């Protein structure tokens, strides 16, 4: 390996600056000078010592010198230049003693790793990682069937660029229920359940290629809002690919419960970061590239861009009024500047001019101001949110614009009137007074209180709970993009540097307390006090849809010719099945329940040479499906060290060669016929009951009619009709009344009915087939219930339910048609002339001449509908061996979830385990 001298490794800073200036000259060659618009609004920055061109050159030069001389360790602030933490004499003690807990949870986005990282504050100890847009072999996320299906349904991408974590809110404060985070690379938004710290939903947002900004609508998380950064055709189907004028950027509103897109708004330019006001009305979004160019030269041509203020109620009203275009199933509202929806007294999007290419937007704790960092301008623009609704002049909503330093990117707050802005080029954090910035002249540095050196090039910056209405301003974390000389060298790809800074509620000077290396590249973080997070330590089976497996349930069932279902439990130090046998080519579904009830006793399930490994937490159930391609012996082992006999904890999967499959039944029994006990399952027992009801229903009337006529002033006549040609009740008297208007009972043709048939009556031969249909459906239902395998049962229930619904739908439609036909073919020679055609309804009141009739379903119809309902329940539970005794608990659990689905209150399910939860392994025995 060749060696280089130190002189050859470090370039002359002047050469680097010259190179950057040449590049910038090419980029800025076409930049136009700022010109006042028609309203006299100018984006000049009065009082600033640099013009735009000089500022960009100076910024690039500073960045270049930092890159070239990064190992010098120079510091202009109070931060220690080379150490990983402050000395032991610091007043700000961030150390947490062994066995003690941190006061705050920190939720870090993992950037292009796709994960979330949970860090304790102030210790900065990493507690765990949550896979979101990535796969994770330690937990089995992306390997188990449930997580694999979720990732596949959300686009089936192999990675994601995890950016902005946001905690759900109630009344403007974190409620500990969910965390939402975006995937910039693939236009997705994910939801993490904070009860179990696991991803439970991902939506692939239509029409959006890259979601960068992501936030929740304060104060009560009505929506999760995402900014589509990359402009693209709408729809992006290749039609307008060569015409950038047709590209657009979108804001999306996603329902936090269903995780479905509710509406989108298209705007001019490229949307960047967003945040919302505290009152639930405004979404403020930064935006760049108002030129709508596709290359950097065009994107930097003008000297200003526009911040967008989205009026949420006005957008909702536009959607309600139908003022949208539906694209890929989502209502898209036109929020461009020229849109008619932006021309009236209440535009749906307000465009507020700012200096060129603003970056982040953060709304202060009291909701008065939105802070937009300049990025290419050394200023932070403050928008007065309270003036947005009534002001028609964009300049009036700008409350202040202090000069904070070079490369401002993000701002956070301590809750005591101070803002803290990260300065990417200066490698500093600037602390400044918010009220003084409002009172100062534009471009003034007077509001600056102090600056703290950081290492190096900070991006996001977050103080404790700064995004709520009541921040805790004790600590601040600065996420630096570069670490350079701060840690041991680990190769060309170095860690980022997350630095902990003590800010003491803004009442003391900033103090750099500790460096913490971070695997690239965490993008942002958010904090919540530990009292707001109620994480369960053991799963409650009532919280998931999987069927809990008892030790006695461990076994193997062949569900099809080439499919096997294996159920087994795990506990210290054994699997529920010491071994099991399948055939080569079988699709194996392995279902596992950890029957431990003691916290932190995790069991892993790994199968060599089958790419299978997943974790099963106490009381959790997971399943995975794979194909046993190759014959042989495969030892299943536990991947989590659980006891002294951990190494001995195994199960043996034997895959028999295909040519010996005729012997497989000796080790893998196939259920030939269901036993009497099997009919205790809902999916088998209910179809049998339904079959009985279908037959019994034939003995009772399907339809009943009550008639009141002047000819019978003191009597109400009643008529019952059956599923076959038979009438009961006052059908003779009814026939006389019908004769007056020329309406006759139908002729069944093939069967002699129990009433006289008129010559002019319509022919209804299918009435004779009613019993055949009922009996046939009944027999088929029994046939399905006794299916020899689970796979055939599930398939049969599907076909049976669909077929039964189809049969009875056709029957009802035919009856209604025949009623229409009979009512519109009245005898023209009837005694009462001039009666208009009519259609007797299956249910309801109707009048013909002086006869008033009321029709309704009979007992037989209700019995048939009950039978169809039973088939629906059996179909619903076709994939689960739920028994009748479990149904009441299932129903109670379903109703217990309703409050969480309807409102956002406390979930009662997290407090008490379900009464129907299966018995746990004795905790005392397990500890022993």
DOVEX-418772 format. One record per residue (C-alpha): residue in three letters; x, y, z. Coordinates in steps of 0.1 Angstrom, whole numbers, plus 5000, padded with zeros to 4 digits. Layout:
AlaXYZ
...
! end
This chain:
Unk500050005000
Unk501450344990
Unk502150605017
Unk501450975013
Unk502951265032
Unk500751495053
Unk501551775029
Unk500051585000
Unk496951485019
Unk495751835028
Unk495052074999
Unk495852445001
Unk492652615013
Unk493152894987
Unk493052634959
Unk489852494973
Unk488252834975
Unk489252914939
Unk487752594927
Unk484452654946
Unk484253014933
Unk484652904898
Unk481852654902
Unk479652914919
Unk480353164891
Unk478952914866
Unk475852854888
Unk475153214895
Unk475953354860
Unk472253384852
Unk471153514887
Unk468953814884
Unk469154104908
Unk466154134931
Unk463354364919
Unk460454494939
Unk457054334928
Unk453954534920
Unk453054564956
Unk456454714965
Unk457554394984
Unk461354354981
Unk463454064992
Unk466654274996
Unk468154235030
Unk468754585044
Unk471554615069
Unk473354305058
Unk476954335049
Unk476954075022
Unk475054074989
Unk473653744977
Unk476453654954
Unk479153744979
Unk477353555006
Unk477053234987
Unk480753254977
Unk481753335013
Unk479653045026
Unk481152805001
Unk484652925010
Unk484052875047
Unk482652525041
Unk485652445018
Unk488152565045
Unk486252355071
Unk486452055048
Unk490152105041
Unk491252185076
Unk488751975096
Unk491451805116
Unk492752135131
Unk490252125160
Unk489852505161
Unk487052645183
Unk485752995187
Unk483252915213
Unk482952755247
Unk482852395233
Unk485752175242
Unk487752125209
Unk488651755211
Unk487051585240
Unk484051365240
Unk482451525270
Unk483051805295
Unk485251755325
Unk483851625358
Unk483551975372
Unk480752065348
Unk477552195365
Unk475552005339
Unk475751645348
Unk474251425321
Unk475451095335
Unk472850845347
Unk473950605373
Unk473850225366
Unk470350095373
Unk468750445370
Unk466550555342
Unk466750855319
Unk464151125322
Unk463351145285
Unk462950925255
Unk464651045224
Unk463350925190
Unk466050945163
Unk465350895126
Unk467850665111
Unk468150835077
Unk468850595049
Unk469150305073
Unk465350315074
Unk465050265111
Unk464250455143
Unk466750475172
Unk465550515207
Unk467950705230
Unk467750795266
Unk468251165276
Unk470351305291
Unk472650995291
Unk472450955253
Unk472450575258
Unk470950395228
Unk468050185242
Unk466750005211
Unk466150035174
Unk462750005156
Unk462849875121
Unk460450085099
Unk461350095062
Unk464149835065
Unk464349465073
Unk465749355107
Unk466948995112
Unk467249035150
Unk463549095155
Unk462348925123
Unk460849245109
Unk460549185072
Unk460848805076
Unk457648725095
Unk454448705074
Unk452748995091
Unk455649245087
Unk456549115052
Unk452949165040
Unk452949525054
Unk456249615036
Unk455049445004
Unk451749635005
Unk453649965010
Unk455549924977
Unk457849634984
Unk460949854985
Unk464149715001
Unk465050045019
Unk463750385029
Unk465150725038
Unk463750785073
Unk463651165080
Unk461251335104
Unk459851165134
Unk456651315149
Unk454851215181
Unk451051215182
Unk449451495202
Unk446351565223
Unk445751915234
Unk449052025220
Unk451051775241
Unk452451435234
Unk450051155242
Unk452350855239
Unk450150675214
Unk451950685181
Unk455050815163
Unk454850895126
Unk457850925102
Unk458350975065
Unk460350795038
Unk461751065016
Unk463050814990
Unk459750634982
Unk456950874993
Unk455750675023
Unk454550755058
Unk454850495086
Unk453150475120
Unk454850325151
Unk452750185180
Unk454450315212
Unk452650055233
Unk454949795218
Unk457550015200
Unk456849845167
Unk455749965133
Unk452149875127
Unk451250065095
Unk452950205064
Unk451150385036
Unk452650435001
Unk451150774994
Unk449750794958
Unk451051064934
Unk454051154956
Unk457651054947
Unk459451194977
Unk457951305010
Unk460451525028
Unk458651745054
Unk456351555078
Unk454351675107
Unk451151625126
Unk448351875127
Unk448252025162
Unk446652025187
Unk445051675183
Unk446751495154
Unk443851535130
Unk446151465101
Unk449651355094
Unk450951595068
Unk453651525042
Unk455451755018
Unk456151614983
Unk459551764976
Unk460251644940
Unk458051804913
Unk456651544889
Unk453751504864
Unk450351444878
Unk449651154872
Unk453251044867
Unk452450804839
Unk454950924813
Unk452451144795
Unk454151484804
Unk457651354813
Unk459351584788
Unk457351894799
Unk458552034833
Unk455852294831
Unk453352024839
Unk455251904870
Unk453851984904
Unk454651944941
Unk451951814966
Unk451051845002
Unk449151535015
Unk446851485045
Unk446851135059
Unk444351005084
Unk446350885115
Unk443950595122
Unk443250445087
Unk446650575074
Unk444950655041
Unk445450985021
Unk442451205025
Unk443351495001
Unk446351654984
Unk447052014974
Unk449252094944
Unk451452414946
Unk454152594926
Unk457752524934
Unk459352244954
Unk457952194989
Unk460552125016
Unk459852115054
Unk456552185072
Unk455052245106
Unk451652345118
Unk450152615140
Unk448852515174
Unk445252595166
Unk444652335139
Unk444252575110
Unk447552645093
Unk450252425078
Unk453352635071
Unk455752485045
Unk459052615032
Unk459552594994
Unk462452644970
Unk462752654932
Unk459952894925
Unk461552904890
Unk460352544886
Unk463552454869
Unk465052104867
Unk468752194871
Unk470652394898
Unk471452684875
Unk467752744869
Unk466752674905
Unk469052964918
Unk468153214891
Unk465853444912
Unk466453594946
Unk463353484964
Unk461053194970
Unk457653164987
Unk456653005020
Unk453252835017
Unk450552875043
Unk447852605038
Unk444452695053
Unk443252345063
Unk439552425069
Unk439352605035
Unk440952305018
Unk438452065035
Unk435652285023
Unk436952274988
Unk437051904989
Unk433451885004
Unk432252124976
Unk433851894949
Unk436452144938
Unk439151884932
Unk440451644906
Unk440751284916
Unk444051124908
Unk444750764917
Unk441850764941
Unk442951084960
Unk441151424957
Unk443751674945
Unk442952044951
Unk444552314930
Unk446552544953
Unk448852704927
Unk449053084927
Unk446753114896
Unk444152874909
Unk440653014912
Unk440652884948
Unk443353134956
Unk441653434941
Unk438753494966
Unk438553635001
Unk439853315016
Unk442653154995
Unk443352795004
Unk447152865001
Unk448853195009
Unk452253264993
Unk454653465015
Unk457853584998
Unk461153505016
Unk464853515008
Unk466053254984
Unk465752874992
Unk464452885028
Unk464952545045
Unk463152445077
Unk459952565093
Unk459352545131
Unk456352695149
Unk457152835184
Unk455552685215
Unk452952955219
Unk451952925182
Unk452453295175
Unk455353275151
Unk456653035124
Unk460453045121
Unk461852985086
Unk465652935084
Unk467253105054
Unk469852845044
Unk471253075016
Unk470353385036
Unk472053445071
Unk468653525085
Unk465553355101
Unk462253485088
Unk459553505114
Unk455853485102
Unk453153615125
Unk450553325123
Unk447953545140
Unk447953775110
Unk447753515083
Unk443953495082
Unk443253865077
Unk446254015060
Unk446254065022
Unk449754205021
Unk452453925025
Unk454954175040
Unk452554235069
Unk452853885082
Unk456653905085
Unk457253985121
Unk461053985121
Unk464153875103
Unk467253865125
Unk470653795111
Unk471853485130
Unk474853355110
Unk475953165079
Unk473852865068
Unk470952865092
Unk468952545088
Unk466852465119
Unk465452635150
Unk464352505183
Unk463052665216
Unk463552645254
Unk460052775262
Unk461353085279
Unk461453325250
Unk464653205233
Unk465253045200
Unk468352835190
Unk469352805153
Unk471852565138
Unk474352735115
Unk475652475090
Unk478452685075
Unk479552845108
Unk479452515126
Unk477652695155
Unk474452715174
Unk473053065178
Unk470853155208
Unk468653455203
Unk465853645219
Unk462453605201
Unk460753925213
Unk463854135206
Unk463953995171
Unk460354115166
Unk461254465178
Unk464654495160
Unk465254605124
Unk465454355096
Unk468854205095
Unk469854315130
Unk472254105150
Unk471154265183
Unk468853975193
Unk471853735193
Unk472653635229
Unk475553385224
Unk476953125200
Unk478252775207
Unk480752595185
Unk479652255174
Unk481551975156
Unk480851995127
Unk478252135102
Unk474952095122
Unk471652005106
Unk468651945128
Unk468652075164
Unk466151985191
Unk465452095226
Unk463451885250
Unk459751875239
Unk460352195219
Unk457552115194
Unk454852105221
Unk453152395238
Unk455152345270
Unk458852265263
Unk461352155289
Unk464452365280
Unk467052185301
Unk468852005272
Unk469452045235
Unk470851795210
Unk472651915179
Unk472851665151
Unk476051735133
Unk476551605098
Unk480351565101
Unk482551435129
Unk486051465113
Unk488551445141
Unk486251385170
Unk486451005172
Unk488850715164
Unk489150675126
Unk486950395113
Unk487550425075
Unk486350675050
Unk482650665061
Unk482850825094
Unk480050855121
Unk477951155125
Unk478351345158
Unk475251405180
Unk476251665206
Unk474451715239
Unk474352085250
Unk473052205284
Unk470952515280
Unk469352535315
Unk465952665304
Unk467652945286
Unk468753105319
Unk472452995316
Unk475052995289
Unk475052705265
Unk477552435275
Unk478752145253
Unk478551845275
Unk479151535254
Unk479851395219
Unk478051075208
Unk478950905175
Unk475950805153
Unk475850565125
Unk475050755093
Unk472750925089
Unk470251025116
Unk468351325102
Unk466151455131
Unk464951365166
Unk462151435190
Unk461851395227
Unk459051295252
Unk459151275289
Unk459150915302
Unk455750975320
Unk454051025286
Unk455150675273
Unk453450365286
Unk455250085270
Unk454149725278
Unk456749475289
Unk454649165279
Unk452349135250
Unk448549115256
Unk447148855231
Unk444049065229
Unk446049335212
Unk446749135181
Unk444848915156
Unk447048605158
Unk445548295175
Unk447348225207
Unk448947875208
Unk448747665240
Unk451347395247
Unk448647135240
Unk448047295205
Unk451547225193
Unk451346995163
Unk451446955126
Unk448446965102
Unk448546905065
Unk446447185050
Unk446847095013
Unk448646854990
Unk451747064992
Unk451147275023
Unk451647215060
Unk450847425091
Unk453147375121
Unk452147515155
Unk454547525184
Unk455247705216
Unk458447835231
Unk459647855267
Unk462847815286
Unk464447595274
Unk462347405248
Unk460247425218
Unk456747285218
Unk457747025192
Unk461046835196
Unk460846755159
Unk458446745130
Unk458446615095
Unk457446775062
Unk457846675026
Unk460246825000
Unk458447104982
Unk455947175010
Unk454947535018
Unk455447545055
Unk453647795077
Unk455347795111
Unk453347955139
Unk455048025173
Unk453748155206
Unk456148255234
Unk454148135265
Unk456448305289
Unk454848565311
Unk458048705325
Unk459349025309
Unk462549025289
Unk462448655282
Unk462648655244
Unk462948345223
Unk464248345187
Unk463448095160
Unk466148035134
Unk466147775107
Unk469547725090
Unk469647735052
Unk466047865050
Unk466748235057
Unk464448235087
Unk465048415120
Unk462548605141
Unk462048695177
Unk458948615198
Unk458448825229
Unk456548705260
Unk452848625251
Unk453448725215
Unk452548505185
Unk454448525151
Unk454348315120
Unk456448275089
Unk455948095056
Unk458647925036
Unk459247635012
Unk461147325023
Unk463047294990
Unk465747045000
Unk465446715019
Unk467546675050
Unk467646755087
Unk467447115098
Unk467947215135
Unk465747505147
Unk467447685175
Unk466747985198
Unk468748295189
Unk468148485222
Unk470148355252
Unk467348265276
Unk468648015301
Unk471547795312
Unk470247535287
Unk470047785259
Unk472347585236
Unk470247275241
Unk467047445231
Unk466247305197
Unk463647145174
Unk464346925144
Unk462746975111
Unk462946665089
Unk462346725052
Unk461646395035
Unk462546354998
Unk459646374974
Unk460046014964
Unk459245894999
Unk456246115003
Unk453945805005
Unk455345745040
Unk454846105051
Unk451446035067
Unk453245835095
Unk454946155107
Unk452746425093
Unk449146305098
Unk446546425074
Unk443146495088
Unk440846275066
Unk437546365083
Unk436646605110
Unk435946475144
Unk432946575165
Unk435246805185
Unk436246985153
Unk432647105149
Unk433247315181
Unk435147545158
Unk433147835145
Unk434247775109
Unk432747425110
Unk429947445135
Unk428147755121
Unk427747615086
Unk426047305100
Unk423647525120
Unk423047735089
Unk422247425068
Unk419547335094
Unk418047685093
Unk417847675055
Unk415747365056
Unk413547465085
Unk412847805068
Unk410847615041
Unk408147545067
Unk407547915074
Unk406248205052
Unk408848415034
Unk406648715028
Unk403548855045
Unk401049115033
Unk398449295054
Unk395549465035
Unk392849715046
Unk390049775022
Unk386649955024
Unk385049625015
Unk386249485049
Unk385849785072
Unk386249595104
Unk388949355093
Unk392549355083
Unk393249075058
Unk396548875061
Unk398348675034
Unk401448455037
Unk403648335008
Unk406148055011
Unk409347954992
Unk407247714971
Unk403747764955
Unk401747774987
Unk399648055003
Unk398048075037
Unk395848325056
Unk393048525040
Unk394148435004
Unk390648374992
Unk389348715003
Unk392548874989
Unk391948714956
Unk388448874954
Unk389949224961
Unk392749164935
Unk390049064910
Unk388549414911
Unk391749574898
Unk392749284875
Unk395749164897
Unk396048774899
Unk398148524919
Unk400948394896
Unk400848054879
Unk403747824891
Unk403247604859
Unk404847284872
Unk403147244905
Unk399447264914
Unk399147534940
Unk396547554968
Unk394647834952
Unk392847864918
Unk394948004890
Unk393348264867
Unk393848224829
Unk395348574826
Unk397848524855
Unk401548554847
Unk403648244846
Unk406348204873
Unk407747854868
Unk410847934890
Unk408647954921
Unk408447574919
Unk412247564922
Unk412347744956
Unk412747434977
Unk415347294954
Unk417547604959
Unk417147604997
Unk417947225000
Unk420847254975
Unk422447544995
Unk421847345027
Unk423547035014
Unk426547224999
Unk426947395033
Unk427147065051
Unk429546935024
Unk431847235031
Unk431647195069
Unk432946835066
Unk435946925044
Unk438846685051
Unk441546955053
Unk441747305066
Unk442847435033
Unk439747285016
Unk437547415044
Unk438847765039
Unk438447755002
Unk435047595005
Unk433847865030
Unk434848135005
Unk433047974976
Unk430047884997
Unk429548225012
Unk429948394978
Unk427648144961
Unk424948164987
Unk424948544986
Unk424648524948
Unk421848274949
Unk419648464973
Unk420448804956
Unk419248654923
Unk416148514940
Unk415248854955
Unk415849034922
Unk413648774904
Unk410848814929
Unk410949194926
Unk410849164888
Unk407748924889
Unk405949164913
Unk406649444888
Unk405449224859
Unk402249134878
Unk401449494887
Unk401949614851
Unk399949344833
Unk396549414849
Unk393449264834
Unk391949534811
Unk388449384816
Unk388649424854
Unk385649584872
Unk387649884883
Unk388950064853
Unk391850304849
Unk394150154876
Unk397750254868
Unk400449994868
Unk402249954902
Unk405049744918
Unk404249584952
Unk407449634973
Unk409049354993
Unk408949575023
Unk406749875029
Unk403350035025
Unk401550094992
Unk398150194980
Unk396150084949
Unk392750224943
Unk391050214977
Unk393149924990
Unk396049995014
Unk398649715017
Unk401749675039
Unk404349405030
Unk407149265052
Unk409448965054
Unk408148655071
Unk409748425097
Unk411148195070
Unk413048495054
Unk414448595087
Unk415648245093
Unk417348235059
Unk419048575066
Unk420248445099
Unk421748135081
Unk423548365056
Unk424848565086
Unk426248255101
Unk428048175069
Unk429448525070
Unk430848475105
Unk432248135095
Unk433848295064
Unk435348575086
Unk436948315109
Unk437948075082
Unk441648125089
Unk441448075127
Unk440447785147
Unk438247995170
Unk435847795191
Unk432347885201
Unk433347945237
Unk435848205225
Unk433248415206
Unk431948615236
Unk435548725244
Unk436248815208
Unk433049025207
Unk433949195240
Unk437449265226
Unk436049415194
Unk433749645213
Unk436649745237
Unk438549865206
Unk435750095195
Unk436750395218
Unk440250385205
Unk439050385169
Unk436450655174
Unk438350885197
Unk441950935208
Unk441350885245
Unk443250635267
Unk443050285254
Unk441450075281
Unk443049765266
Unk446549865278
Unk445449865315
Unk443849515320
Unk444449195301
Unk441449055283
Unk439248815303
Unk439548575274
Unk443348585273
Unk444848235274
Unk446548115306
Unk450148215311
Unk453047995321
Unk453348025359
Unk455748325365
Unk457148185397
Unk458047855380
Unk459548035351
Unk461748255373
Unk462947955391
! end
